[in-house]
Amino acid sequence: MSVLRIVLTGGECTGKTTLARALAERHDTAWVPEAAREAALAKAGLLGPEDVAPIARAHVAASDAALREATRRARPAVFFDQDLLSTVVYARHYYGDCPPWIERLAAERLGDLYLLCLPDLPWIPDAGRDRGDRRAEMHALFAAALADAGARVAKALAIALADPRGQWLLGPQPDARNEYRLTAVIDGERRNLVIDRTYTDRDGKRWIVDYKTSGHEGTNVDGFLDQEQERYRVQLARYAHALAHAEPAMLGLYFPLLAGWREWSG
């Protein structure tokens, strides 16, 4: 069963937490509080750049736990009070930059639906909020981040459809599944997995392919692709283990924005 990830996003004091909690209660499912706000309320003092990575890791852990719970209970959706896109927005706004690994995870873990909350509620100050006088500016930053995420996905799709390899990957294939979500026990732990695309080719070989919309600003593209292959080798091996086919699967990483491809046997 596919669990939808519905994200309430926007600036502070726009009703995200209240709405996420209420929607979760209405649909009898899990919701994920905003990791940055939890950290701000727990810390004695202002958040700093050293808090960005722990906030991102806390969000990933909480979101994975909520998705596991929703899958276990056969619930249709999980509601999020912000996600990693907000971590990127706030890191860039407050500290001028965001760690690349968080930007990459934000792109890979995009929600299925985003609800951008307007700053039209009264401002209620507390220990976890500031920028009450710049609400329109913050709203614009979130709107731009959502637009950029959508534009990147649209650009990647357009390139893939014009690329012979992309046409082969996305074209009609036997036993094909897209955004295939499943739960498997790996290393004794129950995990939620999402396989971008899996299918059987004409020779009967099972393929498991992960799409990456990340780019690369350097000149050594091949070196970057080799690094990404090593980075995601274990993840794709888990996918192959979860599908549990008798024959080893072929594993692939496709980078449409780079016309990049890596494949190996699982």
Protein Blocks (a to p, Z undefined) as FASTA:
>chain_A
ZZdddddeddehihmmmmmmmmmmmnopaddddfklmmmmmpgcdddfklmmmmmmmmmm
mmmmmmmmmmmnopabdcdehifklmmmmmmmmnopacfklmmmmmmmccfbdcdddffb
ccdddfkbghklmmmmmmmmmmmmmmmmmmmmmmmmmmmmmpmklmmmmmccehiaehia
cdddeehiacddddfbacddfkopacdddddfbdcfbfblmlmmmmmmmmmmmmmmmmmm
mnopabdcddddddfknopacdddZZ
